[in-house]
Amino acid sequence: MGLSSVRYISLLVLVMTAALRMAEGEVDEWHDSVGTEKVTRLHFYMHTSSTSKDPSVVTMAEAPTTKNSPSSFGLLGMTDNILTEGPEPTSKYLGRAQGLLAASSREEWTLVMATGFVFKEGSFSGSSLSVLGRNTFMDSIRELPVVGGTGWFRFARGFAAVKTYWQNTTTHELIEEYHVTVMHY
């Protein structure tokens, strides 16, 4: 290792240490001003399309038996769905639902979801909520756990009640209505 490599590594370590100290200071400052726990209720719509020219859900992988399964067992997908204030695709844009979906049952259409609801507009812009759980997709109302959040929703926990607002089984388009209740600081 040459002298220039040692200098570069030393400089990199110094910069990383300074950045870590700054981040620790910001976290300590936030902890000192936490305040009391709040409850926030959100209502929004998620728009999904898997067969359009520009799909918001794509298949990443599938098991050899997925195509013959009545529940698409073994399918793994990635999502980048739009969130809006109302059910119309042209209603006020709020953000994105980005994450993973996996068909996890051999008997019923059930998804395991790991999704981040990223708010880009409105009161919660720059914040996110994380949902991780089982979505029994064919049930009229599904309940999903909220397991965390960022920004406005730090230390979030709660649940989302989800129902299908509209779907087109021919074009594989879907609009879901979300009622989310979260407790956070």
Backbone as CSV, one residue per row, in Angstrom:
resi,resn,N_x,N_y,N_z,CA_x,CA_y,CA_z,C_x,C_y,C_z
1,MET,0.849,-1.160,0.000,0.000,0.000,0.000,0.900,1.230,0.000
2,GLY,0.681,2.112,-0.953,1.510,3.300,-1.079,1.115,4.391,-0.099
3,LEU,1.954,5.406,-0.018,1.732,6.537,0.880,0.434,7.273,0.538
4,SER,0.121,7.417,-0.751,-1.113,8.117,-1.140,-2.345,7.323,-0.711
5,SER,-2.279,6.000,-0.762,-3.394,5.162,-0.312,-3.617,5.303,1.188
6,VAL,-2.531,5.341,1.953,-2.629,5.503,3.404,-3.239,6.864,3.732
7,ARG,-2.806,7.917,3.029,-3.374,9.256,3.251,-4.863,9.266,2.922
8,TYR,-5.233,8.651,1.806,-6.635,8.601,1.401,-7.475,7.884,2.455
9,ILE,-7.017,6.740,2.922,-7.755,5.974,3.940,-7.842,6.769,5.233
10,SER,-6.755,7.444,5.631,-6.769,8.264,6.847,-7.773,9.403,6.721
11,LEU,-7.800,10.068,5.567,-8.752,11.150,5.341,-10.184,10.623,5.359
12,LEU,-10.419,9.490,4.741,-11.746,8.878,4.718,-12.218,8.547,6.128
13,VAL,-11.359,7.970,6.953,-11.706,7.645,8.344,-12.026,8.916,9.117
14,LEU,-11.258,9.969,8.912,-11.482,11.238,9.595,-12.841,11.829,9.212
15,VAL,-13.157,11.836,7.925,-14.443,12.368,7.451,-15.597,11.538,7.995
16,MET,-15.477,10.223,7.962,-16.547,9.349,8.464,-16.757,9.543,9.956
17,THR,-15.685,9.700,10.720,-15.794,9.926,12.164,-16.497,11.242,12.453
18,ALA,-16.163,12.303,11.714,-16.812,13.607,11.905,-18.291,13.524,11.561
19,ALA,-18.642,12.834,10.477,-20.048,12.684,10.084,-20.817,11.901,11.135
20,LEU,-20.213,10.869,11.695,-20.867,10.071,12.726,-21.113,10.905,13.976
21,ARG,-20.129,11.696,14.375,-20.307,12.564,15.547,-21.427,13.565,15.315
22,MET,-21.516,14.132,14.099,-22.567,15.087,13.793,-23.928,14.395,13.848
23,ALA,-24.030,13.194,13.277,-25.289,12.452,13.302,-25.686,12.104,14.731
24,GLU,-24.725,11.690,15.552,-25.025,11.379,16.955,-25.548,12.614,17.674
25,GLY,-24.966,13.777,17.397,-25.416,15.021,18.011,-26.843,15.353,17.626
26,GLU,-27.185,15.163,16.345,-28.547,15.429,15.890,-29.535,14.479,16.552
27,VAL,-29.163,13.216,16.694,-30.041,12.241,17.346,-30.220,12.594,18.818
28,ASP,-29.111,12.938,19.500,-29.206,13.329,20.911,-30.110,14.541,21.075
29,GLU,-29.971,15.524,20.187,-30.800,16.726,20.239,-32.280,16.352,20.071
30,TRP,-32.570,15.444,19.130,-33.947,15.025,18.914,-34.484,14.312,20.152
31,HIS,-33.699,13.399,20.734,-34.136,12.669,21.926,-34.462,13.615,23.078
32,ASP,-33.708,14.684,23.217,-33.946,15.637,24.300,-35.251,16.410,24.119
33,SER,-35.783,16.452,22.896,-36.999,17.230,22.647,-38.179,16.365,22.221
34,VAL,-38.186,15.085,22.569,-39.207,14.156,22.098,-40.622,14.610,22.415
35,GLY,-40.907,14.970,23.622,-42.260,15.399,23.966,-43.171,14.221,24.234
36,THR,-44.462,14.432,24.031,-45.453,13.399,24.342,-45.855,12.638,23.091
37,GLU,-46.370,11.466,23.319,-46.822,10.624,22.223,-48.088,11.196,21.591
38,LYS,-48.178,11.109,20.271,-49.321,11.607,19.519,-49.993,10.435,18.791
39,VAL,-51.255,10.638,18.438,-51.976,9.690,17.591,-52.359,10.434,16.315
40,THR,-52.027,9.859,15.176,-52.379,10.463,13.890,-53.186,9.451,13.084
41,ARG,-54.246,9.947,12.480,-55.077,9.120,11.597,-54.930,9.640,10.170
42,LEU,-54.646,8.728,9.252,-54.448,9.074,7.852,-55.470,8.339,6.995
43,HIS,-55.853,8.964,5.896,-56.758,8.343,4.931,-56.227,8.672,3.539
44,PHE,-55.945,7.641,2.745,-55.433,7.854,1.397,-55.751,6.635,0.532
45,TYR,-55.439,6.759,-0.747,-55.692,5.694,-1.718,-54.387,5.321,-2.408
46,MET,-54.242,4.022,-2.670,-53.059,3.518,-3.356,-53.488,2.959,-4.712
47,HIS,-52.787,3.371,-5.767,-53.105,2.971,-7.139,-52.056,1.999,-7.648
48,THR,-52.501,0.818,-8.085,-51.615,-0.250,-8.525,-51.949,-0.651,-9.957
49,SER,-50.929,-0.855,-10.761,-51.115,-1.363,-12.115,-49.969,-2.320,-12.421
50,SER,-50.322,-3.517,-12.897,-49.263,-4.484,-13.195,-49.140,-4.816,-14.673
51,THR,-50.068,-4.339,-15.508,-49.973,-4.694,-16.923,-49.958,-3.491,-17.856
52,SER,-49.968,-2.292,-17.327,-49.968,-1.106,-18.186,-48.604,-0.938,-18.856
53,LYS,-48.497,0.095,-19.700,-47.236,0.416,-20.353,-46.148,0.748,-19.328
54,ASP,-46.584,1.310,-18.209,-45.666,1.725,-17.146,-46.152,1.124,-15.824
55,PRO,-45.932,-0.179,-15.588,-46.494,-0.840,-14.398,-45.884,-0.328,-13.100
56,SER,-46.701,-0.348,-12.038,-46.209,0.052,-10.716,-45.892,-1.163,-9.851
57,VAL,-46.185,-2.354,-10.360,-45.818,-3.614,-9.706,-45.188,-4.503,-10.768
58,VAL,-44.020,-5.042,-10.456,-43.347,-5.934,-11.405,-42.936,-7.219,-10.700
59,THR,-42.918,-8.298,-11.445,-42.461,-9.579,-10.918,-40.944,-9.604,-10.948
60,MET,-40.364,-9.960,-9.809,-38.901,-10.074,-9.720,-38.453,-11.518,-9.857
61,ALA,-39.259,-12.439,-9.290,-38.893,-13.858,-9.329,-40.151,-14.679,-9.085
62,GLU,-40.082,-15.916,-9.481,-41.170,-16.851,-9.172,-40.614,-18.265,-9.108
63,ALA,-41.311,-19.092,-8.344,-40.918,-20.492,-8.213,-41.302,-21.248,-9.490
64,PRO,-40.703,-22.391,-9.723,-41.067,-23.175,-10.904,-42.557,-23.554,-10.928
65,THR,-43.190,-23.619,-9.763,-44.595,-24.034,-9.674,-45.575,-22.859,-9.590
66,THR,-45.093,-21.627,-9.603,-45.957,-20.452,-9.406,-47.075,-20.370,-10.440
67,LYS,-46.777,-20.549,-11.699,-47.786,-20.403,-12.761,-48.921,-21.419,-12.635
68,ASN,-48.674,-22.568,-11.997,-49.710,-23.589,-11.820,-50.417,-23.481,-10.473
69,SER,-50.024,-22.527,-9.655,-50.602,-22.373,-8.321,-51.838,-21.487,-8.364
70,PRO,-52.931,-21.890,-7.704,-54.133,-21.038,-7.673,-53.912,-19.732,-6.911
71,SER,-52.855,-19.663,-6.117,-52.591,-18.478,-5.297,-51.307,-17.756,-5.702
72,SER,-50.698,-18.166,-6.812,-49.415,-17.613,-7.266,-48.312,-17.790,-6.240
73,PHE,-48.418,-18.849,-5.446,-47.437,-19.132,-4.393,-46.012,-19.104,-4.957
74,GLY,-45.129,-18.366,-4.292,-43.740,-18.279,-4.704,-43.411,-17.066,-5.549
75,LEU,-44.423,-16.245,-5.863,-44.200,-15.038,-6.646,-43.589,-13.950,-5.765
76,LEU,-42.597,-13.248,-6.274,-41.967,-12.140,-5.560,-42.016,-10.917,-6.457
77,GLY,-42.563,-9.811,-5.926,-42.706,-8.601,-6.727,-42.188,-7.366,-6.023
78,MET,-41.966,-6.331,-6.808,-41.517,-5.031,-6.320,-42.585,-4.011,-6.678
79,THR,-42.865,-3.061,-5.750,-43.906,-2.066,-5.992,-43.353,-0.646,-5.906
80,ASP,-43.966,0.222,-6.677,-43.753,1.673,-6.598,-45.079,2.318,-6.987
81,ASN,-46.056,2.203,-6.095,-47.418,2.661,-6.350,-47.611,4.116,-5.925
82,ILE,-48.553,4.773,-6.559,-48.867,6.171,-6.244,-49.898,6.222,-5.116
83,LEU,-49.702,7.174,-4.189,-50.663,7.450,-3.121,-51.337,8.779,-3.424
84,THR,-52.673,8.803,-3.312,-53.417,10.039,-3.557,-54.409,10.291,-2.426
85,GLU,-54.867,11.544,-2.362,-55.833,11.944,-1.340,-57.206,11.345,-1.598
86,GLY,-57.614,11.257,-2.842,-58.910,10.691,-3.219,-58.728,9.483,-4.109
87,PRO,-59.826,8.816,-4.462,-59.719,7.592,-5.271,-59.384,7.834,-6.743
88,GLU,-59.620,9.031,-7.238,-59.328,9.309,-8.640,-57.812,9.434,-8.825
89,PRO,-57.283,8.849,-9.886,-55.839,8.956,-10.137,-55.367,10.402,-10.281
90,THR,-56.285,11.304,-10.628,-55.931,12.712,-10.800,-56.067,13.514,-9.506
91,SER,-56.490,12.867,-8.417,-56.645,13.618,-7.163,-55.268,13.966,-6.607
92,LYS,-55.225,14.750,-5.540,-53.971,15.286,-5.007,-52.971,14.167,-4.703
93,TYR,-51.788,14.299,-5.282,-50.680,13.360,-5.095,-50.108,13.527,-3.687
94,LEU,-49.923,12.398,-2.961,-49.360,12.439,-1.619,-47.981,11.799,-1.519
95,GLY,-47.734,10.782,-2.340,-46.454,10.097,-2.242,-46.473,8.755,-2.932
96,ARG,-45.637,7.824,-2.420,-45.459,6.516,-3.051,-45.521,5.422,-2.002
97,ALA,-45.914,4.246,-2.443,-45.822,3.021,-1.641,-44.794,2.139,-2.339
98,GLN,-43.635,1.985,-1.711,-42.537,1.274,-2.339,-42.126,0.095,-1.474
99,GLY,-42.011,-1.083,-2.100,-41.607,-2.221,-1.303,-41.660,-3.542,-2.038
100,LEU,-41.719,-4.596,-1.223,-41.730,-5.965,-1.723,-43.058,-6.636,-1.404
101,LEU,-43.485,-7.524,-2.292,-44.653,-8.371,-2.081,-44.249,-9.808,-2.379
102,ALA,-44.760,-10.732,-1.583,-44.489,-12.142,-1.845,-45.765,-12.935,-1.624
103,ALA,-46.158,-13.731,-2.614,-47.314,-14.617,-2.472,-46.888,-15.760,-1.555
104,SER,-47.502,-15.812,-0.369,-46.957,-16.659,0.697,-47.836,-17.835,1.107
105,SER,-48.948,-18.049,0.422,-49.823,-19.168,0.778,-50.042,-20.059,-0.437
106,ARG,-50.065,-21.360,-0.197,-50.359,-22.295,-1.287,-51.861,-22.434,-1.507
107,GLU,-52.669,-21.967,-0.545,-54.115,-22.213,-0.609,-54.956,-20.985,-0.909
108,GLU,-54.503,-19.787,-0.492,-55.308,-18.583,-0.709,-54.407,-17.456,-1.188
109,TRP,-55.012,-16.466,-1.838,-54.246,-15.334,-2.347,-53.874,-14.444,-1.171
110,THR,-52.674,-14.640,-0.638,-52.166,-13.909,0.517,-50.771,-13.402,0.204
111,LEU,-50.535,-12.140,0.558,-49.236,-11.527,0.316,-48.559,-11.195,1.632
112,VAL,-47.269,-11.359,1.686,-46.478,-10.777,2.761,-45.940,-9.477,2.176
113,MET,-46.194,-8.369,2.888,-45.797,-7.053,2.396,-44.714,-6.438,3.274
114,ALA,-43.732,-5.867,2.660,-42.750,-5.020,3.331,-42.748,-3.732,2.514
115,THR,-43.504,-2.740,2.988,-43.759,-1.544,2.191,-43.476,-0.279,2.986
116,GLY,-42.858,0.676,2.330,-42.664,2.003,2.905,-43.606,2.974,2.232
117,PHE,-44.454,3.628,3.017,-45.316,4.684,2.502,-44.535,5.986,2.651
118,VAL,-44.074,6.515,1.537,-43.194,7.678,1.518,-44.032,8.893,1.133
119,PHE,-44.195,9.826,2.068,-45.019,11.006,1.821,-44.149,12.109,1.224
120,LYS,-44.543,12.594,0.042,-43.755,13.586,-0.687,-44.464,14.931,-0.779
121,GLU,-45.732,14.979,-0.431,-46.523,16.212,-0.478,-47.400,16.271,0.768
122,GLY,-47.927,17.445,1.066,-48.861,17.587,2.177,-48.165,17.768,3.515
123,SER,-48.939,17.622,4.578,-48.474,17.876,5.946,-47.310,16.985,6.365
124,PHE,-47.222,15.780,5.806,-46.221,14.810,6.262,-45.084,14.620,5.258
125,SER,-44.925,15.580,4.360,-43.883,15.509,3.337,-42.512,15.285,3.977
126,GLY,-41.766,14.319,3.436,-40.448,13.994,3.966,-40.474,12.904,5.021
127,SER,-41.653,12.436,5.380,-41.799,11.384,6.393,-42.227,10.085,5.725
128,SER,-42.098,8.983,6.464,-42.530,7.701,5.922,-43.080,6.810,7.027
129,LEU,-43.870,5.835,6.621,-44.372,4.782,7.510,-43.977,3.442,6.919
130,SER,-43.630,2.491,7.776,-43.250,1.151,7.328,-44.301,0.143,7.749
131,VAL,-44.755,-0.639,6.782,-45.736,-1.698,7.016,-45.064,-3.027,6.707
132,LEU,-45.207,-3.976,7.612,-44.630,-5.303,7.405,-45.626,-6.320,7.932
133,GLY,-46.184,-7.151,7.052,-47.141,-8.134,7.534,-47.859,-8.852,6.422
134,ARG,-48.835,-9.618,6.845,-49.613,-10.498,5.982,-50.863,-9.774,5.495
135,ASN,-51.065,-9.759,4.184,-52.227,-9.126,3.574,-53.079,-10.222,2.944
136,THR,-54.192,-10.560,3.617,-55.121,-11.567,3.086,-55.980,-10.883,2.036
137,PHE,-55.424,-10.798,0.869,-55.893,-9.935,-0.198,-57.370,-10.113,-0.575
138,MET,-57.913,-11.280,-0.446,-59.298,-11.515,-0.867,-60.318,-11.139,0.212
139,ASP,-59.873,-10.842,1.425,-60.792,-10.402,2.479,-61.293,-9.003,2.153
140,SER,-62.523,-8.699,2.558,-63.090,-7.384,2.240,-62.336,-6.270,2.963
141,ILE,-61.916,-6.512,4.192,-61.097,-5.547,4.933,-59.900,-6.295,5.493
142,ARG,-58.715,-5.738,5.245,-57.477,-6.334,5.751,-56.863,-5.403,6.775
143,GLU,-56.193,-5.974,7.757,-55.493,-5.179,8.755,-54.009,-5.482,8.679
144,LEU,-53.212,-4.428,8.510,-51.769,-4.573,8.383,-51.079,-3.807,9.499
145,PRO,-50.005,-4.351,10.056,-49.294,-3.648,11.125,-48.354,-2.563,10.592
146,VAL,-48.377,-1.408,11.251,-47.388,-0.361,11.014,-46.293,-0.590,12.045
147,VAL,-45.070,-0.783,11.589,-43.989,-1.181,12.492,-42.930,-0.109,12.712
148,GLY,-43.061,1.035,12.048,-42.079,2.087,12.236,-42.328,3.261,11.326
149,GLY,-41.457,4.247,11.434,-41.590,5.425,10.600,-40.402,6.336,10.731
150,THR,-40.388,7.376,9.900,-39.325,8.377,9.927,-39.948,9.762,9.922
151,GLY,-39.121,10.776,10.206,-39.596,12.153,10.181,-40.691,12.374,11.208
152,TRP,-41.826,12.873,10.760,-42.977,13.126,11.629,-43.397,11.865,12.378
153,PHE,-43.155,10.705,11.802,-43.640,9.432,12.356,-42.557,8.616,13.068
154,ARG,-41.566,9.259,13.659,-40.542,8.512,14.389,-41.180,7.684,15.500
155,PHE,-40.669,6.494,15.687,-41.172,5.521,16.672,-42.622,5.123,16.415
156,ALA,-43.085,5.183,15.168,-44.480,4.873,14.857,-44.790,3.405,15.093
157,ARG,-46.005,3.188,15.549,-46.580,1.845,15.630,-48.083,2.019,15.496
158,GLY,-48.715,1.036,14.909,-50.157,1.149,14.704,-50.634,0.123,13.707
159,PHE,-51.692,0.498,12.978,-52.246,-0.439,12.008,-52.904,0.316,10.859
160,ALA,-53.053,-0.404,9.757,-53.748,0.113,8.577,-54.899,-0.811,8.267
161,ALA,-56.098,-0.252,8.175,-57.259,-1.006,7.698,-57.373,-0.716,6.206
162,VAL,-57.357,-1.782,5.403,-57.286,-1.643,3.949,-58.478,-2.351,3.320
163,LYS,-59.071,-1.684,2.333,-60.105,-2.366,1.551,-59.941,-2.018,0.085
164,THR,-60.379,-2.924,-0.759,-60.312,-2.691,-2.190,-61.429,-1.727,-2.559
165,TYR,-61.049,-0.597,-3.115,-62.019,0.414,-3.538,-62.528,0.101,-4.942
166,TRP,-61.601,-0.312,-5.827,-61.944,-0.624,-7.215,-60.879,-1.543,-7.782
167,GLN,-61.322,-2.469,-8.645,-60.336,-3.297,-9.337,-60.856,-3.710,-10.688
168,ASN,-59.930,-3.886,-11.614,-60.231,-4.371,-12.940,-59.392,-5.625,-13.130
169,THR,-60.033,-6.790,-13.093,-59.291,-8.050,-13.170,-58.743,-8.321,-14.569
170,THR,-59.280,-7.647,-15.588,-58.773,-7.813,-16.951,-57.459,-7.066,-17.134
171,THR,-57.413,-5.804,-16.681,-56.205,-4.988,-16.866,-55.275,-5.052,-15.657
172,HIS,-55.689,-5.726,-14.601,-54.901,-5.855,-13.372,-54.577,-4.497,-12.747
173,GLU,-55.570,-3.620,-12.749,-55.454,-2.335,-12.073,-56.252,-2.404,-10.783
174,LEU,-55.796,-1.677,-9.784,-56.385,-1.781,-8.457,-56.258,-0.445,-7.737
175,ILE,-57.308,-0.066,-7.019,-57.246,1.084,-6.120,-57.666,0.583,-4.750
176,GLU,-56.779,0.772,-3.765,-57.068,0.364,-2.394,-57.208,1.601,-1.514
177,GLU,-58.146,1.531,-0.572,-58.377,2.612,0.376,-57.719,2.257,1.701
178,TYR,-56.923,3.170,2.230,-56.196,2.960,3.485,-56.704,3.913,4.564
179,HIS,-57.023,3.359,5.722,-57.286,4.118,6.943,-56.189,3.689,7.918
180,VAL,-55.279,4.604,8.243,-54.117,4.273,9.048,-54.183,5.025,10.375
181,THR,-53.952,4.298,11.461,-53.860,4.915,12.794,-52.477,4.596,13.349
182,VAL,-51.719,5.648,13.673,-50.380,5.446,14.206,-50.169,6.277,15.464
183,MET,-49.415,5.700,16.379,-48.957,6.396,17.562,-47.478,6.658,17.346
184,HIS,-47.050,7.881,17.651,-45.664,8.281,17.376,-45.303,9.468,18.245
185,TYR,-44.037,9.878,18.186,-43.553,11.038,18.941,-43.245,12.183,18.023
